[in-house]
């Protein structure tokens, strides 16, 4: 085996990782580096010149040390301050930017997610702070995209139920006596997924989401659930797989893609978070859908999440 430099470890060629912990530490070694990254990506490409909103012109900005440890750059012409964290999830947060960036790295480098309790241990912050950080990251930066799927691939639609059942009381999922939350999933083969919580899985609740994501005349694969009976009348090419007859694949007819996504979500929630309330379930679905949709990005997911934090 060839000798290695232990002071400068490198990623193995066989590794699936696009961005390792050592890459993160080299790029963002401290809080000042994180603040400088925000400044350059929000206001100043060269780190020196930016458009002053008071002067209405491009001016030279300098960063001065203040007793209040203000995170701002000052216009040398009029004294106006620009704050790189203003309008972002970091705004008015007393938590170190370095910890914020590390939390974002952890949430993008794990396939099944990371709990707020584990974030607390990793970052050395309080549980309340860790929970708030994770909440803002998944709900503000990991939003699911709007509009229809566009790559022309077939679409699979399926519903599932996430949650627990009330002890000692009968009831099918979504029916009386169940604490399960109905969720609708729409996935394009070799493409993206959308997952949303719904009040129920009736036609009036489900169809608007399908019409938003599926282009006219798309081929849609579902199981035999009666809610999907109207898809053909809506102009879609509708094919069904009959699970009740224990048929799960018939040529190209199947819903295995969306079933695989449900498996990832349910095992992640059960193994990492253990339980998720209906109130916050959509945020967790956003997180799993975001990672799924960016699984094949040329850029690392962490970099994409950072750019989302500055509105790019």
C-alpha positions as CSV (number, residue, x, y, z in Angstrom):
1,X,0.0,0.0,0.0
2,X,1.3,3.4,-1.0
3,X,2.2,5.7,1.9
4,X,-0.3,8.4,2.8
5,X,0.0,11.9,4.3
6,X,-1.8,11.6,7.7
7,X,-2.0,15.3,8.0
8,X,-3.8,15.7,4.7
9,X,-6.2,12.8,4.3
10,X,-7.8,12.4,0.9
11,X,-11.0,10.8,-0.2
12,X,-10.6,7.2,-1.6
13,X,-11.4,6.8,-5.2
14,X,-13.8,4.0,-4.3
15,X,-15.8,6.2,-2.0
16,X,-19.3,7.2,-2.9
17,X,-19.0,10.4,-1.0
18,X,-18.9,13.7,-2.9
19,X,-18.0,15.8,0.1
20,X,-16.4,14.4,3.2
21,X,-15.9,15.7,6.7
22,X,-12.3,16.6,5.9
23,X,-13.4,18.5,2.8
24,X,-15.8,20.4,5.0
25,X,-13.2,21.2,7.6
26,X,-10.8,22.4,5.0
27,X,-13.3,24.7,3.4
28,X,-15.0,26.0,6.6
29,X,-12.4,25.8,9.4
30,X,-14.1,28.5,11.6
31,X,-16.9,30.9,12.0
32,X,-15.2,33.8,10.2
33,X,-14.8,31.6,7.1
34,X,-18.5,30.8,7.1
35,X,-19.4,34.5,7.4
36,X,-17.0,35.4,4.6
37,X,-18.7,32.8,2.4
38,X,-22.1,34.3,3.1
39,X,-20.8,37.8,2.3
40,X,-19.2,36.8,-1.0
41,X,-22.2,34.8,-2.1
42,X,-24.9,37.3,-1.2
43,X,-23.3,40.7,-1.8
44,X,-19.7,40.8,-3.0
45,X,-18.1,38.4,-5.4
46,X,-14.6,39.8,-4.9
47,X,-15.1,40.3,-1.1
48,X,-14.5,44.1,-1.4
49,X,-17.1,45.8,-3.5
50,X,-20.8,45.6,-3.1
51,X,-23.9,47.7,-4.0
52,X,-24.8,50.0,-1.2
53,X,-28.5,50.2,-0.8
54,X,-28.2,53.7,0.7
55,X,-25.7,55.2,-1.8
56,X,-27.5,53.4,-4.7
57,X,-24.1,52.7,-6.2
58,X,-21.3,50.1,-6.0
59,X,-19.0,51.0,-3.1
60,X,-16.0,49.6,-1.2
61,X,-17.0,47.8,2.0
62,X,-14.8,47.0,5.0
63,X,-15.4,44.8,8.0
64,X,-14.6,46.4,11.3
65,X,-14.3,44.6,14.7
66,X,-17.0,45.9,17.1
67,X,-17.6,45.3,20.8
68,X,-21.0,43.9,19.9
69,X,-19.3,41.4,17.5
70,X,-21.6,42.7,14.7
71,X,-21.7,40.4,11.7
72,X,-21.7,43.2,9.1
73,X,-19.7,45.0,6.5
74,X,-19.6,48.9,6.4
75,X,-19.8,51.1,3.3
76,X,-16.7,53.4,3.4
77,X,-18.6,56.2,1.7
78,X,-21.7,56.5,3.9
79,X,-21.3,54.1,6.8
80,X,-24.2,51.9,5.8
81,X,-24.1,48.4,7.1
82,X,-24.8,45.2,5.2
83,X,-25.5,42.1,7.2
84,X,-24.9,38.7,5.3
85,X,-27.1,36.8,7.7
86,X,-30.1,39.1,7.4
87,X,-33.1,37.5,5.7
88,X,-31.7,34.0,6.1
89,X,-32.3,31.2,8.6
90,X,-29.2,32.4,10.5
91,X,-30.8,35.9,11.1
92,X,-30.6,36.9,14.8
93,X,-29.2,33.5,15.8
94,X,-26.6,33.6,18.5
95,X,-25.4,30.1,17.5
96,X,-22.1,30.0,15.7
97,X,-22.3,30.0,11.8
98,X,-19.8,27.2,11.9
99,X,-22.2,25.0,13.9
100,X,-25.0,26.0,11.5
101,X,-23.0,24.9,8.5
102,X,-21.9,21.7,10.2
103,X,-25.6,20.9,11.0
104,X,-26.4,21.4,7.3
105,X,-23.5,19.1,6.4
106,X,-24.7,16.4,8.7
107,X,-28.3,16.6,7.4
108,X,-27.1,16.2,3.8
109,X,-24.5,13.5,4.4
110,X,-26.9,11.0,6.1
111,X,-29.3,9.0,4.0
112,X,-31.9,8.5,6.6
113,X,-31.6,11.8,8.5
114,X,-30.3,12.8,11.9
115,X,-32.3,13.5,15.0
116,X,-32.3,16.7,17.0
117,X,-30.9,14.7,19.9
118,X,-28.0,13.5,17.9
119,X,-27.4,17.1,16.6
120,X,-27.3,18.2,20.2
121,X,-24.5,15.7,20.9
122,X,-22.6,16.5,17.7
123,X,-22.8,20.3,18.1
124,X,-22.7,20.7,21.8
125,X,-25.8,22.9,21.9
126,X,-29.0,22.6,23.8
127,X,-31.7,20.3,22.6
128,X,-34.0,23.3,22.0
129,X,-31.3,24.9,19.8
130,X,-30.6,21.7,17.9
131,X,-34.4,21.1,17.2
132,X,-34.8,24.7,16.0
133,X,-31.8,24.4,13.6
134,X,-33.1,21.1,12.1
135,X,-36.6,22.5,11.9
136,X,-35.5,25.6,9.9
137,X,-33.2,23.6,7.7
138,X,-35.8,21.1,6.6
139,X,-38.7,23.5,6.4
140,X,-37.0,26.5,4.8
141,X,-34.2,25.1,2.7
142,X,-35.5,21.6,1.8
143,X,-38.8,22.7,0.3
144,X,-40.2,20.5,-2.5
145,X,-40.3,22.1,-5.9
146,X,-43.5,23.4,-7.5
147,X,-44.8,22.7,-11.0
148,X,-45.1,19.5,-13.0
149,X,-42.5,16.8,-13.7
150,X,-40.9,17.5,-17.1
151,X,-38.6,14.7,-18.3
152,X,-41.4,12.7,-19.9
153,X,-40.9,9.5,-17.9
154,X,-43.8,7.5,-16.6
155,X,-45.3,8.5,-13.2
156,X,-46.2,6.3,-10.2
157,X,-48.8,7.4,-7.7
158,X,-49.5,5.7,-4.3
159,X,-50.8,6.6,-0.9
160,X,-49.5,5.4,2.4
161,X,-50.1,6.0,6.1
162,X,-47.5,7.1,8.6
163,X,-47.9,7.0,12.4
164,X,-49.1,4.8,15.1
165,X,-52.4,3.1,15.9
166,X,-54.3,4.0,19.0
167,X,-53.8,1.2,21.5
168,X,-56.7,-1.2,22.0
169,X,-58.9,0.3,19.3
170,X,-59.6,-1.3,15.9
171,X,-59.4,0.6,12.7
172,X,-57.8,0.5,9.3
173,X,-55.1,3.1,8.5
174,X,-56.8,6.5,8.1
175,X,-60.0,5.2,9.7
176,X,-61.5,5.7,13.1
177,X,-59.3,4.5,15.9
178,X,-56.0,5.2,14.0
179,X,-53.4,7.9,14.6
180,X,-51.9,7.3,11.2
181,X,-51.6,10.3,8.8
182,X,-52.4,9.7,5.1
183,X,-49.6,10.7,2.7
184,X,-49.7,10.9,-1.1
185,X,-46.6,10.2,-3.1
186,X,-46.0,11.0,-6.8
187,X,-42.7,9.9,-8.4
188,X,-41.4,10.0,-11.9
189,X,-39.3,7.0,-12.8
190,X,-35.6,8.1,-13.0
191,X,-36.8,11.5,-11.8
192,X,-38.1,13.3,-8.8
193,X,-40.6,12.6,-6.1
194,X,-43.3,14.7,-4.4
195,X,-44.7,13.6,-1.0
196,X,-47.5,15.6,0.8
197,X,-49.7,15.0,3.8
198,X,-53.4,15.0,3.0
199,X,-56.5,15.0,5.1
200,X,-57.8,11.8,3.4
201,X,-57.2,9.9,0.2
202,X,-60.5,10.7,-1.5
203,X,-60.7,11.8,-5.1
204,X,-61.2,15.5,-4.3
205,X,-58.1,15.6,-2.0
206,X,-55.8,13.5,-4.3
207,X,-56.5,14.7,-7.8
208,X,-55.3,18.3,-7.4
209,X,-51.9,17.1,-6.4
210,X,-51.7,14.7,-9.4
211,X,-52.9,17.3,-11.8
212,X,-50.2,19.7,-10.5
213,X,-47.3,17.2,-11.1
214,X,-48.4,15.1,-14.1
215,X,-48.3,16.6,-17.6
216,X,-51.3,15.9,-19.9
217,X,-51.3,12.5,-21.5
218,X,-48.6,11.2,-19.1
219,X,-48.6,7.5,-18.3
220,X,-49.5,6.9,-14.7
221,X,-49.1,3.7,-12.8
222,X,-51.1,3.0,-9.7
223,X,-52.5,0.1,-7.7
224,X,-56.2,-0.8,-7.9
225,X,-57.4,1.8,-5.3
226,X,-60.7,3.2,-6.5
227,X,-59.7,6.8,-6.0
228,X,-57.6,6.6,-9.2
229,X,-60.5,5.4,-11.4
230,X,-60.9,8.9,-12.9
231,X,-57.3,9.2,-14.2
232,X,-58.3,7.9,-17.6
233,X,-61.1,10.4,-17.9
234,X,-58.6,13.2,-17.1
235,X,-56.6,12.3,-20.2
236,X,-53.9,10.3,-18.7
237,X,-52.7,6.8,-19.8
238,X,-53.6,4.9,-16.7
239,X,-52.2,1.4,-16.0
240,X,-52.9,-0.6,-12.8
241,X,-51.0,-3.3,-11.0
242,X,-53.3,-5.6,-9.0
243,X,-51.7,-6.1,-5.6
244,X,-54.8,-7.8,-4.3
245,X,-54.0,-10.7,-6.6
246,X,-50.4,-10.7,-5.4
247,X,-49.1,-9.3,-8.7
248,X,-46.4,-6.8,-8.1
249,X,-44.7,-6.5,-11.5
250,X,-46.1,-7.1,-14.9
251,X,-43.7,-5.9,-17.5
252,X,-43.4,-2.1,-17.0
253,X,-46.5,-2.0,-14.9
254,X,-45.5,-1.6,-11.2
255,X,-45.3,0.9,-8.4
256,X,-42.0,-0.3,-7.0
257,X,-40.3,3.1,-7.4
258,X,-42.7,4.9,-5.0
259,X,-42.8,1.8,-2.7
260,X,-39.0,2.1,-2.4
261,X,-39.3,5.7,-1.4
262,X,-42.0,4.8,1.2
263,X,-39.6,2.2,2.5
264,X,-36.8,4.7,2.9
265,X,-39.1,7.2,4.7
266,X,-40.7,4.8,7.1
267,X,-37.5,3.1,8.1
268,X,-35.8,6.4,8.5
269,X,-38.6,7.8,10.7
270,X,-38.8,4.6,12.7
271,X,-35.1,4.2,13.1
272,X,-33.9,7.8,13.6
273,X,-36.9,9.8,14.9
274,X,-39.0,6.9,16.2
275,X,-42.2,9.0,16.0
276,X,-43.3,12.1,14.1
277,X,-46.5,14.1,14.8
278,X,-48.9,15.0,12.1
279,X,-48.1,18.7,12.7
280,X,-44.5,18.3,11.7
281,X,-44.7,15.3,9.3
282,X,-44.6,17.5,6.2
283,X,-41.3,18.9,7.2
284,X,-39.8,15.4,7.5
285,X,-41.3,14.5,4.1
286,X,-39.6,17.6,2.6
287,X,-36.3,16.4,4.0
288,X,-36.5,12.9,2.6
289,X,-37.9,14.1,-0.8
290,X,-35.1,16.7,-1.0
291,X,-32.4,14.2,-0.5
292,X,-34.1,11.8,-3.0
293,X,-34.5,14.5,-5.6
294,X,-30.8,15.6,-5.4
295,X,-29.3,12.1,-5.0
296,X,-27.6,12.3,-8.4
297,X,-26.5,16.0,-8.4
298,X,-23.2,16.8,-9.9
299,X,-22.6,19.1,-7.0
300,X,-22.6,17.9,-3.4
301,X,-25.9,18.2,-1.7
302,X,-24.3,20.3,1.0
303,X,-23.2,22.9,-1.5
304,X,-26.7,23.1,-3.0
305,X,-28.2,23.5,0.4
306,X,-25.8,26.4,1.2
307,X,-26.7,28.1,-2.0
308,X,-30.4,27.7,-1.1
309,X,-29.7,29.5,2.2
310,X,-28.6,32.6,0.3
311,X,-31.4,32.4,-2.2
312,X,-29.4,31.1,-5.2
